[in-house]
């Protein structure tokens, strides 16, 4: 029973780490998309001038 609890705890920690990595990757991707959007808007405004 103790071994099963240990494995469960290890799996839970791995899941938390995986979710954190996924959240970090999605945050970075979102920031990159926003940055690209703003940069393209600035380029478009320069062309209009």
ZIDA-V676309 format. One record per residue. N is the residue number from 1. RES is the residue in three letters. PHI is phi in radians with two decimals (* if undefined). PSI is psi in radians with two decimals (* if undefined). Layout:
n	res	phi	psi
N	RES	PHI	PSI
N	RES	PHI	PSI
//
This chain:
n	res	phi	psi
1	UNK	*	-0.69
2	UNK	-1.16	-0.65
3	UNK	-1.11	-0.69
4	UNK	-1.15	-0.71
5	UNK	-1.13	-0.66
6	UNK	-1.11	-0.79
7	UNK	-1.11	-0.70
8	UNK	-1.11	-0.74
9	UNK	-1.13	-0.72
10	UNK	-1.12	-0.77
11	UNK	-1.10	-0.72
12	UNK	-1.09	-0.72
13	UNK	-1.13	-0.71
14	UNK	-1.12	-0.69
15	UNK	-1.14	-0.73
16	UNK	-1.10	-0.75
17	UNK	-1.11	-0.75
18	UNK	-1.10	-0.75
19	UNK	-1.13	-0.67
20	UNK	-1.12	-0.76
21	UNK	-1.10	-0.71
22	UNK	-1.12	-0.76
23	UNK	-1.08	-0.74
24	UNK	-1.10	-0.77
25	UNK	-1.13	-0.74
26	UNK	-1.16	-0.65
27	UNK	-1.12	-0.78
28	UNK	-1.10	-0.72
29	UNK	-1.13	-0.73
30	UNK	-1.11	-0.77
31	UNK	-1.09	-0.71
32	UNK	-1.14	-0.70
33	UNK	-1.16	-0.74
34	UNK	-1.13	-0.75
35	UNK	-1.07	-0.75
36	UNK	-1.11	-0.75
37	UNK	-1.06	-0.81
38	UNK	-1.14	-0.70
39	UNK	-1.12	-0.75
40	UNK	-1.14	-0.64
41	UNK	-1.12	-0.70
42	UNK	-1.13	-0.71
43	UNK	-1.13	-0.69
44	UNK	-1.14	-0.68
45	UNK	-1.17	-0.64
46	UNK	-1.15	-0.64
47	UNK	-1.16	-0.62
48	UNK	-1.22	-0.49
49	UNK	-1.32	*
//
